[in-house]
Amino acid sequence: LDKYTASLITGWLRKNIEGCTDPRQYGKGLTSNRSGEWRYRVGNYRVIAEIKDEQVIVLVVAIGHRSNIYEKQ
């Protein structure tokens, strides 16, 4: 990612996810091969994350453009 996009995504995560009690309210649960993971929309990019409930930890698994983030890896 270029610096601008990385800054945009980091800023969004800090503003919306950091410190919240329920990070699921900002995302959408995924299905199929990404079952158990959550998606956050940040402009044309998607942040794929796992949410650990015990300590409210959001672990970012992947970041990519919406046109190719869901392709099998």
C-alpha positions as CSV (number, residue, x, y, z in Angstrom):
1,L,0.0,0.0,0.0
2,D,1.1,3.5,-0.6
3,K,1.7,5.9,2.3
4,Y,-1.6,7.8,1.8
5,T,-3.7,4.6,1.8
6,A,-1.9,3.1,4.7
7,S,-2.4,6.4,6.7
8,L,-6.1,6.5,5.7
9,I,-6.7,2.9,6.9
10,T,-4.7,3.3,10.1
11,G,-6.6,6.5,10.9
12,W,-9.9,4.8,10.3
13,L,-9.0,1.9,12.6
14,R,-7.8,4.2,15.3
15,K,-10.9,6.4,15.1
16,N,-13.5,3.6,14.9
17,I,-12.0,0.4,16.4
18,E,-9.5,1.4,19.0
19,G,-11.0,1.5,22.4
20,C,-14.5,0.3,21.4
21,T,-16.2,-2.4,23.3
22,D,-17.9,-4.1,20.3
23,P,-15.8,-3.9,17.1
24,R,-18.4,-6.0,15.3
25,Q,-20.7,-2.9,15.1
26,Y,-18.5,-1.4,12.4
27,G,-17.9,-4.6,10.3
28,K,-19.6,-7.4,8.6
29,G,-19.1,-11.1,9.3
30,L,-17.7,-13.1,6.4
31,T,-18.8,-16.6,5.2
32,S,-17.4,-19.5,3.1
33,N,-13.6,-19.8,3.2
34,R,-13.3,-16.7,5.4
35,S,-15.9,-17.8,8.0
36,G,-15.1,-16.4,11.4
37,E,-13.4,-13.3,10.0
38,W,-14.8,-9.8,9.8
39,R,-14.7,-7.2,7.1
40,Y,-14.3,-3.4,7.5
41,R,-14.9,-1.1,4.6
42,V,-12.5,1.8,4.3
43,G,-13.1,3.6,1.0
44,N,-12.2,1.3,-1.8
45,Y,-10.2,-0.9,0.5
46,R,-11.2,-3.8,2.8
47,V,-9.6,-4.8,6.1
48,I,-10.1,-8.5,6.9
49,A,-9.8,-9.2,10.6
50,E,-10.2,-11.8,13.3
51,I,-11.8,-10.6,16.6
52,K,-10.6,-12.2,19.9
53,D,-13.4,-11.7,22.4
54,E,-11.4,-12.5,25.6
55,Q,-9.5,-9.2,25.5
56,V,-11.3,-7.4,22.6
57,I,-8.4,-7.7,20.2
58,V,-8.8,-7.1,16.5
59,L,-6.1,-8.9,14.6
60,V,-5.8,-7.6,11.0
61,V,-5.4,-10.6,8.7
62,A,-5.3,-8.9,5.3
63,I,-5.7,-5.4,3.7
64,G,-6.4,-5.0,0.0
65,H,-8.4,-3.3,-2.8
66,R,-12.0,-4.4,-2.9
67,S,-11.5,-5.9,-6.4
68,N,-9.1,-8.6,-5.2
69,I,-9.2,-8.9,-1.4
70,Y,-11.6,-11.9,-1.4
71,E,-9.6,-14.1,-3.9
72,K,-8.3,-17.4,-2.5
73,Q,-4.7,-17.1,-1.3
